[in-house]
Amino acid sequence: MDEGRRPYRAHRNAMKRLLLLLVLVVVTGLAANQPQGMLGVLLGEITPQMKWAAGIPQLSGAVVQQVLPNGAGARAGLQPGDLIIGVDDLAVASPEDVMQRVGKHASGKAVGFVILRRDWQGRFQQFQLRPILLPATTGPVPVQPVPPSGSAIPPPSSRAEPARSTEVWLGIKFAGSALPLKVHFNQYRTCYAVAPADWFIYGHRREGDAVDIGAPDGSAASWFSLGVAGVAIKFYPQYATPETYLHYTLTDRAQGHNWHITYGQPMRDDLGYIWQPYEKDDTVPPFKGVVIYRVFPAPGDPLGYVLISRMIQTPKQTWELKGAQALLVGLSIRCNVQLRPSPDSAGRGRSDEDKEESTYNQQLGTEYAHNPETGDMYWMNRASDWHETGPDGPGYYIRSGNELKKLDPGLGR
């Protein structure tokens, strides 16, 4: 697969205080009838590694971690990874400083930003933007430091949110009925995915650290794992943070593109995976999807890390109908590569990937089942394919001629 899909350099620093700020600006010192203004971005502190990558040891300000959809920041062109170094022609020292300066403006007012942004070659360039603040829709969000978890940058809330089902949060639910499946192996049999028969593997590596699988309708799922040495950021600045590299990959900068990406609200699930929804609006066709990723420390390298990521997307207009299938395919991907000690090798039972797949299959209302005689595999829809009073007792059935054939649970052999 292309080089831009390889994992990037994530940095761990136990002393780093990552501060996520939802810049829902509190307008202080203004008349009471002037509405609050909202910038709509998540800010974090500029780390020593970012200063190193920019070549400016004294660099200060804030890094844009997320850009909320349709917010003032998104409309003005702010992107994740941008470094805000000035507001209204004045230097800023921290995310709190940015918030304070922006907070002097009411809704409908423009704020002048000076930012540093990497170009497609990874070099920082200076830009000026003037976002127009939008009305705030909720009360002010308190500024709270969020401790880092391993080498991963936490989402806005470090607690898991298991109650947010995929149907409610991503707007998708499996709508098929007894859909036949097959196991798709890559050429070297180092990776596989469970998907409908018309899906096909179009990108893979002999090492088994990456694979891409797609469908004729444009749906696609990718998986990759990469170990990054701590010194890599000096030569590859797009590896500055996991989020920076994921953005670099989604924008396809390695191939000379710079697609505009709009990000939704991220979520951390019970197993520690971060789910980041996104939309690509200027591709043909536009796409909608989600990145699911997790970051682990690199053994023996305090500045290195291991990134494991899945990217799932469909054409935007078919996300509601096809998104669940693409997600199921993405969660089914397994590869042989192992860049970190397995936490499951000491008798923990199912791997985290298996638990992740099982959890979201249940949320989507699907289960695997197979014909014990033929070995044929299916996605079964709990709502339509379960027969409580089937001829052989409760279970999943498919029609075989004029009879109902009961299936066994799981994928079989």
Phi, psi and omega in degrees: 000168187291158185296332182292352181264003179277146184296158193249180188272111176258143183248139174247137175211110186298337181269354182289132175255103180276125182245117178260123182240122169275109188282075173263090199291130172270116184275107182256149177076011179252166178298149186297334183273002177269124185290155175294149177252147182234128177275321175080044174223160173255128184248149175227167179287146174285122184274163175303327180292324177293320177299319179297314181297324180280346181075023182231093184301329183265015182301135179221162180138228183209150176256138177281116180269320180216151175239118184287141183302136174063014176278176180299319179297316180297317182294329180277347178103009175298142182229150173305137183097344176297141176254116178273115183246352179206146176226123180054047175068016177238139178293150178239147186257342189196169174301323179296324179295319177300315181298319181295317181293316180294328182294351177276357183249141177272169176303138180092352180265148178270144178239131180274126179243140167249124185231156168250134182220139177287138173274186186293344177267003178088003180269144181280134175237150181264136179226161173238134178230152178228078177293144176260118186297143179258159178298138176286139182257350179221176179288171181296145179264126181295147178274118181225132174290138179246118182294143179290152177248105185061232179253007182273142174280123184293152172286180183307329175237131182279351179275150177290153180233068186293341183285347182274095183288159179297329180295317182283317190277314182262350178073030181227150174204142182296129184241006182279185178211119179044059184275120181295147182230165169216161176268121180260117176261149170282173186302325184265002180056036175260347178219153173210162175216150176261119187205165173303160188296333184276358173285159183209146176277124183241356178208137180193168177229145181304325184292346180077024180255007178194146177203145176236137176224140184221172180236159180302335182277004179097353175294148182205154175217139180228153175222137172211156176223137182213134170263129185243126177286150184298334181276354187297330184297333180296328183255338182229084185296342177293349179271012188306317175219161175304315181296323178299317181288321178299320176296319177301319180291315182295324179282351177061040182292334179297335179260012177088004178266173173207064184299143178280125182245131173251126184255143174266191182285124179283162179219143171254128182267183185298333184266004177092002177280142176260130179252120182239103177290153179206164173223139172252112188264340185252012171273168178237107358279170172296149181239156175226141183191194180212140172257132178242118186215163179209146183237135181237153175292148177271123181303127176078004181225095186297340179259354182269178179198167173240127179250130173239126187218146170238137176238124183234131179206159172221164168308141188304321185287345181249008183302313183297324183275319188252350184300322181295319178298314180298320179295318178298319178296314181300320180288341181276347186296133175226139177228159185282337187300142177222104183261002178217155177301133182291125178286355185254002186284349183258029174087027179280356181088223184296147178288165177299325179297319178295319179296318179300313181298315182297317182301312185277337169300317179297317179297325180279355177080027182238158172214152173279145173209158182216155176277115185295341181274319184256341184082358180300139184248154183215151158272127179251139179267115183304324185289326187246339188256352179274130179242111181290331182240043178293165184298335178247027179094177182300142178161185176268138182229149167236156180273128177237100187067237179262007184242160173262129180253122180283137180261155173268150180290153176086186183267358181070216182286000000 
